[in-house]
């Protein structure tokens, strides 16, 4: 059944949020997108304000959010479902206003709101969890912890790729700057050790291309700089970097208790060879050395990369099989969105 959905977008992660809204549209739903971050742009302008609101769980923004929602909701008619992406800005009072529409409210969140890494960032969200009709979780720990806040419905889901944004079909050739032996597309994160990991691979004479933000903050920036190709990638450029690499690294966020990431899905779907940390979830998603390659540490990762770089036939076999497997896993945005809506309405 097709529905009219009020989609409360996440401007803080605008691209991936928009992908999910577009996936709902592709399925035939009527989607009205409102972006709370755009509405509160002035309240969040500048790093000092952003830092204070982040550290206080956005509690001081709640009156402004309430006034904004009151204006927005007065303009909405015949809504069947409210879909909140991320939800970090919405406290309990905001959810009470959304409940005035008298329709189910879904929270799509693939962060770790009940974990310890982000401190008070999700404080307002956690106070509001009991008001949602359905809350998603991407890890078992989060799922179990959410039941303490949202006893009604918690749905465990996989992270997703997007059927359009990450399509392997390219209309233009892959430029030289995207061609590499090994690529990592991701952000430098304090305490995660990604920089030392990549530097160790480089010291083992492996040619690594790095894309992403904040790498200048790394202690090892001077050594990594020659291998850094630019900032964050998205859309066609992201797909080209994946397809242009012989091996694509997938790294976890330990602070987020991850056992798989969006790269786990996006790399094989976009036509790349996934080489990631060996976890129970990765082994559940792909057959090791047949559909993806896994490792337990940097030394094993280096050995795997050296072996793959020396064997084009093996690389192609794993890459092709991984692409078929991720399709069979049904973890695209359209698949997951459909799964969520069916659960909400128990179709």
PyMOL commands that set and color helices and strands:
alter all, ss='L'
color gray80, all
select helices_A, chain A and resi 11-26+36-39+47-55+59-73+92-101+123-131+140-146+176-178+194-203+215-217+221-227+235-244+254-256+262-269+280-285+298-309+312-328+333-345
alter helices_A, ss='H'
color red, helices_A
select strands_A, chain A and resi 4-9+30-35+81-85+104-108+134-137+154-156+180-185+208-211+228-230+245-250+274-277+293-295
alter strands_A, ss='S'
color yellow, strands_A
deselect
rebuild
show_as cartoon
